[in-house]
Amino acid sequence: MAENAKQAEVEATEAKTVKAPVSEAQANPEKFLKDFNWHNYEEGIDQVDDQQLQEFEKLVSENFVDTLDDEVVEGVVVHITDRDAIIDINAKSEGVISLNEFRYNPNLKVGDKVEVLIDVREDATGQLVLSHRKARVIKAWDRVNAAHESGEIVNGFVKCRTKGGMIVDVFGIEAFLPGSQIDVKPIRDYDQYVNKTMEFKVVKINHEFKNIVVSHKALIEADIEEQKKEIIGQLEKGQVLEGVVKNITSYGVFIDLGGVDGLIHITDLSWSRINHPNEIVELDQKLNVVILDFDENKSRIQLGLKQLSKHPWEALGEDVKVGDKVKGKVVVIADYGAFIEVADGVEGLVHVSEMSWSTHLRSAQDFVSVGDEIEAVILTLDREDRKMSLGIKQLTPDPWTDITSKYPVGSHHTGIVRNFTNFGVFVELEEGIDGLIYISDLSWTKKIKHPSEFCNVGDKLDVVVLELDVEGRKLSLGHKQTTDNPWDKYETEFAINTTHKAEISEIVDKGATVEFNEDIVAFVPARHLEKEDGKKLKKGEEAEFKIIEFNKEFKRVVASHTAIFRAEEAANVRAAAEKAEAQAAEAKPTLGDANDALQALKDKMDGKK
């Protein structure tokens, strides 16, 4: 039995030997060793066919992302929770993004594709932390730069107002829209654009400060540029166009003619005088205008509105003539007069000299105010030049009509001081009747250099009519003539050689002055101030004085203290007076003197001594 078992084992071993296939290592051991992958053998990795490895690497590169790169990748929303969105980016795990980053897109749903950036490679649970906001910013800057370079039109969401403009969300980046770049016309209500999506053009990028400026106006300007060229090419003087009030200023109104702006000056808005254009037009109002003029480039267009209606002067009735009374409203006041609107667009001027019969001219504002309704008389009327002059004073009688009976020469009156001149005072007796008091007719006794020393404007003065010139409408008045001339009395009281007692008032050049009363101020020459003891009188010292000269016409009085005690001095004074009289007599030759001179000349011619 033992032999039988051993025989069976040998047969089995031979059978196995016969059935086992011959391996590559056994068939070609040298080639096997040369190509053998010792790395896989050491790592315990089973040998895989190279072709299969290449196919596997290809699938990995196409379907999985490198989580070490900071590049923006596209992911798919696979699940949404109350707080987060789960994004599949074909990595070994899904990523998580807070729903706060999708506030701009409230309609986010499973299956949507979104751009993400790997923010944290793995959190504590092994999940990728992604950022959609950062991905949007990176992509947005690329798209904004591309749009700026190419001039591409982009869509933006107007988020809110800010100082000077609006904040616009463009590709997730906040851009600034200046107020001047919203529209070609001025914008008064910015709020109407908030929460609206509009088209924009990127006009400026500041890479250093990450600032973007967009413009909606640039798109509109591009559209209207063609319209503008077409309109300008058809412009002609006298052409009537429809426009819209774009802007109102104090000097005129800017009209949008469809891409081309024109100006209506305030004087071309209405035939009537207006203070501000908003009295005639309002913003955004449509109206017809006529082209008055434009420059060679047609860039400055002058428009008119009033020219579309008939001129008011042409509608002025033919029955209106000089001498008629008219009523109107004061529209403008100047220093020289006031303009009265007697009909729509028809004005007349009332010169200040025609407002009152008074020859003392004042400002027009003293008589009328803007807005006053007044009555006037037509003085001149020129329909061709469209000019009219009016008068107000003509509504009352001329006070000079019966001047001779009211103010005869020698009559006494009381007037009001209205004005000064260097030579006199103008006194108003009644409105329209002024008279002049010459400075020499103000006082009998005072030496007046200027009338303001004697009276003030507004003072009442008693006067006497001295002269009356009806044709020249002039009155000559006197004030001193209302009282007696005190010098008639002083001529006797202060006659030569009369003695009076007084004190020295002032020491002046070449002598001193002495006040005998409120009217008589005498001059004392220096050599006549000497006293008996040889000393001279001083200011405030009282003494007796003898009158040595009295002239009523020139109101001159000369006195002497020395003549009181020195007869010789008195004799000298008398001699001087006699000499003065003799010289005066010689200065006035008589008829006899003339005859004597002629006889002497005849004798000389005849050879006589």
Phi, psi and omega in degrees: 000320179297322179293321180296318179296316179299321180295321180294322180294322180293320182293321180296320179295322179292323180296317180296321181296323182288323187278331184293132180287158179273120182282168179295322180296324180285323182287317183220078184298326182294314180295322180298316180294323181295317184267001186290133181273090183295331181295312179297324181294319180289325181279353180078024181264132179293149181290130180239148183293139183301322181297320178294321177299318181295319179295322180295317179296325179294317178296319179298315182295330183276334190245348182237149181258155175275109185288000178267347182276143177264045181257154178281129180235166180257133178234171181239135177287119181252342179197147180231126175256188179293333186241332188231165171242132179266124186243132176262119178244021180063036172259185182289345175213161178285162178252164182238134177226131178295141180294344177300333181282355180245023181297330180289343183234079183292348183265018179301136181217168178297135181101344179290143176266134182224153177269134183223160175232134180289113184271311175230131187297315178210139174267194184295334181268359180090006179269149175286138174256117185251165177226118175278325181299313180295323178295320179297318181297315180298312180293323182296316180298322177297316183289323179294316178298319179295319180293324179293319182288322184268345183079018182295144177277131182240157176264143179218153181252120181284113186275312185195172175275156172211175182296117176087001181174215184226158173256126185239135176270114178240112181058025180093359179250139178281125178241158181257130176248103180299149179301327180286349183253011179282315183209167179285339177256154181300138181260126180258334180239098180288330187296338182293345182262347182295140180067024176246147175263126184226167177267142182221167173235131179284117186253341182202139176227127175253102185291330182293315182258005178057046179253141179232134176242128180242164182217131171265333180298324182300325179290320180292319180299323179295324181288322185273351180300319179293319177297321181299314180299320181293319181293314181300322181294340183256001184294138176216147177295136181090353181288138179258126181232158174264137180218175180237136179294114184265321183205145180239126177239176181290337183257353180170189184232132176266130183246131176270115181266015182103047182108343179242131180261141175229159182244129169259112178292153184303329180284347180255010179274321185212148175292333177280155178282131179234157180269329181210144182301335182291355173286341185250317186233169176222161183299144178067010178283136176269135179204160177269139180227159179245140179281119180268319183193164174201160181278179185299323181275356181059029179269339177240111186248125179262124184246164177221147177247319183292338182293346179278353177241160183293142179294134183302329179296330179288336179268357180293129184300144180290343181281350178284126185214170179299136181099344179288150173269134180229156176244145180198179181247137178288120182252330180215141177238130175238172180297328185270352181166192181226143177263129183247126177271107183270342174205165181303114178083000180246117183237150174232152181257127171258106178291150183301332179288345180258009180268335182210150177288348181296134177278352176275093187291140176232182178284151179299333180293343177285345185249321185223165177228156179299132181098346179295139172266118184229165176248144181211170179247136178286119180266315176223151181215116180238100183289329181291312179274357178057053179230144180215132175247141185237163177222142177258322184295338181292348178284348178241155182296149176288119182296344181277358182299314180245040185297324184291330180275330182276323185229064178291159179298133180096349181284149181259139181212170174239129182232176181246131179292121183252331185197157177247152164228173179293337185253358180176193184232134174267125182242129180266119178277323172199169182300121180097349181240104177244146175229158182249129172256115177292151184302331180285346181256016179274320185214145177285329192246326186279140174268106188256124179273325178218143184302334181295344177284342187256323184208174180238156176299132182100345179292150174266135181230139171279134184224162174236135178286118181265316180219153179222120178244099185293315182295318180276358180052052181231138175239133174253123185243162176224142177257320183293337181289350177285351178232162178289152178283110182294342181288341174295321178284321182292336181299328178272317183295325182244045178292162181300138180080358173285150184248138181220149182255132180197175179245157180293123181275310183215147171264121183237179177301133175066017177161215182209169177242149180228129178262110178278325172203189185293344181254323187266112173242111185264152177258135178244112178300157185301319183287348179264005177269354186288134179268178182297327180278005177091347177279166181251150178296147179246169180298132180089351182277133183267144180197174176266145181226144178253133179287121180249352176202135177220119180234106183292323184295315181262006179051051182243127178230129178239133182234165181215134173271325183297326182295343180295320186244356183239105183296323180300320180295322179294320179296319178299322179295316180296319180296319179297322180293317180296320180297320179297321180291322180295318179296323179293322180292320179295329181291342180244086182295140179271174178295325178295318178302318180296320180294318178299319181294319180293321180295319179297320180293324180291318179298320181297320180291331180276356179088014179272158176285000000 
